[in-house]
Amino acid sequence: MQIDLDTLKQRIIDATKQSTVAARVENVALEADRDEEGTDFLRVIVQVKDLDHTVDADFEALLEAIERAVSAVDERYPSVRFSDAA
Amino acid sequence: MASYDDELLEAARRLLVRCSGQRGKLPSARIRRSISTSYYALFHFVLDEVGTRVVGTHNDLRRRRRILSRTVTHKGIKTTLDKVRDTRADPSIEDFLRSPAAAPGPVAPPLFVRNLANAFIDAQAKRHDADYDMNKPLSELDARLLRTRARRVIAAWQASRTAADRDFKHALCVLILLKGLLRPEV
């Protein structure tokens, strides 16, 4: 099942708000894409303030929380990336 | 002796190491190469697993394992792993994956399998962007997290050695050889 991107984005934002790095997340972008084999997937880009000073474990936990939040409602794989908000 | 996937993960790590006193952002090429290398570590780990579980582990069989590995495709691995990344295996392969001792019904892939599947699919998507699409942003943090994830899921797979784990791994490796399809798709 695939659900609309606005609903998915809100689920992702909710997951970020519950994370230990919530204060550093500036924005979330979500793109639906299709890989070269024709499989639909989602590209989730989390914009983070001061990306150079991060504790990897905190962002690893956020990545997994976003994957869980999306996979619970949508069949497309969410590939989560972190970019610098600056 | 380090396995090839170990060597690749070490190479992925070294690409992200700064020289003493070096500050600022790492060159994009190193970040992207590290991501690509972490993906290939997972890819070669899967190739090794297919070779050893289907052909055997004896040294004399190395050449046969490598010949078999050449038949495994990126797409075939992804198609297979996509069917076991959730808490329930895809219905099209449940019957094949079910342990001989298990009752009929849904098949739940073990956690170490789901974790490897998710890491592989994530790595493949990132590797494609890293190698072919410079418009897609990928950060040093992305590269570090992917490498850590690859190393962790490989270790968890290797540590899972019960009879049920071995049976599931074997069935999954056969499915990978079949490109995830028990019957040709129409």
Interface residues (C-beta under 8 A of the other chain):
Chain A: D35 E36 E37 T39 F41 R43 I45 V48 L51 D52 T54 D56 F59 E60 L63 E67 S71 Y77 S79 V80 R81 F82 S83 D84
Chain B: K25 K75 K78 T79 D82 R85 D86 N118 I121 D122 Q124 A125 K126 H128 D129 K136 P137 L138 S139 E140 L141 D142 R144 L145 T148 R149
